[in-house]
Amino acid sequence: MQATSYTYDPETRSGSVLLDDGTPVEFDAAAFDAGGLRLLRPGQRVRIETEGEGEARRITLVTLQTL
């Protein structure tokens, strides 16, 4: 699934993305670390993997979107 980076805190390595429908979804340090990223800037397109649905949905992986 694709999304746009919305917020990122380098100290906690957590933040949030906006899905293409505008829904914000938060991610934690484990999801950030799983993608091997070192930095994330607002507005970057990312690929995410999630598990769960509705309020229980959580991001398990954040990587940069590549073509």
Salt bridges, closest charged atoms under 4 A:
ASP20 OD1 - ARG45 NH1 2.89
ASP33 OD2 - ARG13 NH2 2.77
GLU49 OE2 - ARG47 NH1 3.02
GLU51 OE2 - ARG58 NH2 3.04
